Structure formats: C-alpha cells, structure tokens
Amino acid sequence: MFLMKKPFLSALGICCLALGCTTSGVSLRPDGGPGPQKCPEKALEAMRILRLRPGDSSTVVIDANQSSQSPIIVNDGPVESHLRDEMGFLDAGTRMYGQIWTGGPNVVIRYYEARPPDAEPIPICAVARLGHGQLKKKQGPAPGTAELEFSIAGIYIVDGFR
C-alpha cells in the first residue's frame, strides 16, 4: 500500500494544481467570524478520491511555528499547521494550509489545502473544532490576535463551511 500511496498523491496533486482551487468569497458575520462558504468542487472531488468523508478527523498542531508552546498566540490570516496523526491517505506531518479568524467568541480555523510530505498540494475542506476548550479564545495582545490555551486541536473534514 505504501508504494502506491506517494505516486497516487503526487498524481492527484498535479491534477488539482492544474484545475486550481480558490478560498475567496468568504463573507464576515457581524461578530467578525467567517460566514458560510461552499467547499469548492475541486476539493470535494479530491476528498472523494482520497476517501475523506465529512466527519473524518485527526489531530493538528495549529501553528507549525509554535508546535511545543502553550499557550499560543494566533493572528487573523493564513496559517500553516501539520497533522499529528494520519487522516485517510494523508500521513502524519502533512502540512495543512488555511485561514484563521479571531473576531468571534472562538477562534475559527478553516483549511483549504493539504501538502503531504514529498507530494503536491491537494485541495480539501476541513475545520479545527472546539473540543475540551481548545479553540476558546482569550483576547490577544493586539487587535486581530487571540491567545489559545493549547497548541493542538481536532481537525475534521467537511463538505462545506457553516
């Protein structure tokens, strides 16, 4: 299985790069959090191929630059995370790229791309979820920032952002 895994992911990634994937069009709610957003068809197709279904989950280190710190400070904007455990065909160590919003009562993190080790980027739709207080925010030191007690969270595959 391992021998098939990397060429399979590389071929899928090349197809996804050629087709493109977008994260634009996110409206903000009155509290500053992101509004609903459709999962792009390219991401839905990639997740079908990888057999990633809504509800599939793993654990993610929220900010790859703060992996062994607690608490951590996160900022509004792009984030690079990484999987601590496998999720379907995605190995531990897979980089997850997404967006953080700190405007609401909790930090919201949406992931739009996975980059497995030694493979091309793959469009996905996933969220970091509140569990055990992991994404309960404390005000950060500046606007657009938040302090999180933990550097890890659950990550869940979704078919749309609500």
C-alpha positions in Angstrom: 0.0 0.0 0.0 2.8 2.5 0.9 4.4 2.1 -2.5 1.1 3.1 -4.2 0.4 6.0 -1.8 3.0 8.6 -2.8 2.7 8.3 -6.6 -1.1 8.4 -6.1 -1.0 11.5 -4.1 1.5 13.2 -6.4 -0.7 12.5 -9.5 -3.7 13.8 -7.6 -1.8 16.9 -6.5 -0.7 17.7 -10.1 -4.3 17.4 -11.3 -5.5 19.7 -8.5 -2.8 22.3 -9.3 -3.8 22.3 -12.9 -7.5 22.7 -12.1 -7.0 25.4 -9.4 -8.7 25.9 -6.1 -9.9 29.2 -4.5 -10.6 30.4 -1.0 -12.1 33.7 -1.9 -15.6 34.8 -1.3 -15.8 34.5 2.5 -18.3 36.9 4.0 -17.9 38.0 7.6 -20.5 37.8 10.3 -21.3 40.7 12.5 -19.0 39.3 15.2 -16.1 39.2 12.8 -16.1 35.4 12.3 -16.4 33.9 8.8 -19.8 33.3 7.2 -20.9 30.2 5.3 -18.8 29.1 2.4 -19.2 26.3 -0.1 -16.5 23.7 -0.4 -15.0 24.0 -4.0 -16.0 21.2 -6.3 -12.2 20.5 -6.9 -11.8 19.9 -3.2 -14.9 17.7 -3.0 -13.5 15.6 -5.9 -10.1 15.3 -4.3 -11.6 14.3 -1.0 -13.7 11.6 -2.8 -10.6 10.2 -4.4 -8.8 10.2 -1.1 -11.8 8.6 0.6 -12.0 11.5 3.1 -15.6 11.9 4.2 -17.3 14.6 6.4 -16.6 13.8 10.0 -13.2 12.1 9.3 -10.8 13.5 11.8 -7.3 13.7 13.2 -5.2 16.0 15.4 -3.5 19.0 14.1 -0.7 21.3 15.5 -2.4 24.6 15.0 0.7 26.7 14.2 3.8 24.9 12.9 5.9 27.7 14.3 4.5 27.2 17.8 4.3 23.4 18.0 5.6 22.9 21.5 4.4 26.1 23.1 1.4 26.6 25.4 -0.4 28.9 25.3 0.0 30.2 21.7 -0.9 33.5 20.1 -2.6 33.3 16.7 -3.3 36.1 14.2 -6.1 36.7 11.7 -4.8 35.5 8.3 -3.1 32.5 6.8 -1.9 29.6 8.9 0.4 26.6 8.3 -0.5 23.6 10.5 0.5 20.0 10.4 -1.2 16.7 11.1 0.0 14.8 14.2 -1.7 11.6 13.1 -2.8 10.1 9.8 -6.1 11.1 8.3 -7.0 8.7 5.5 -4.3 8.7 2.9 -2.7 11.8 4.5 0.3 10.9 6.6 1.3 12.4 9.9 3.4 15.5 9.2 1.2 16.6 6.2 1.1 20.4 6.1 -2.3 21.9 6.3 -2.8 25.4 4.9 -5.8 27.6 5.8 -7.1 30.8 7.4 -7.7 31.9 11.0 -10.3 34.4 12.1 -10.2 35.7 15.7 -13.2 38.1 15.6 -15.9 36.0 17.2 -16.1 34.4 20.6 -14.0 31.5 19.5 -11.1 31.2 17.0 -12.2 29.8 13.7 -9.7 27.9 11.5 -10.6 26.6 8.0 -8.3 24.5 6.0 -8.2 24.6 2.2 -5.1 22.7 1.2 -3.1 19.7 2.4 0.5 19.2 1.3 1.7 15.6 2.1 5.4 15.1 2.5 7.0 14.6 -0.9 3.7 15.2 -2.7 1.9 18.0 -4.5 -0.8 20.2 -2.7 -4.3 18.8 -2.6 -7.4 21.0 -2.2 -9.5 20.0 0.8 -12.2 21.4 3.2 -11.5 20.9 6.9 -12.0 22.8 10.1 -10.4 22.9 13.5 -13.1 22.2 16.0 -13.7 23.3 19.5 -13.3 20.4 21.9 -12.1 20.5 25.5 -11.8 24.3 25.2 -9.1 24.0 22.6 -10.3 27.0 20.5 -11.8 29.1 23.3 -10.0 32.4 22.8 -8.6 34.8 25.3 -8.0 38.3 24.0 -4.6 38.6 22.3 -2.1 41.3 22.9 -3.4 43.3 19.9 -6.5 43.5 17.7 -6.7 40.6 15.2 -4.9 38.2 17.6 -6.1 35.7 20.2 -4.4 33.5 22.8 -5.2 29.8 22.7 -4.5 27.6 25.7 -3.5 24.7 23.6 -1.3 24.3 20.5 -3.3 21.3 19.2 -6.9 20.8 18.1 -9.1 18.3 16.4 -9.3 18.7 12.6 -12.4 17.5 10.8 -13.2 17.0 7.1 -16.3 19.0 6.0 -18.3 19.3 2.8 -19.0 23.0 3.3 -18.3 25.7 5.9 -21.2 26.8 8.0 
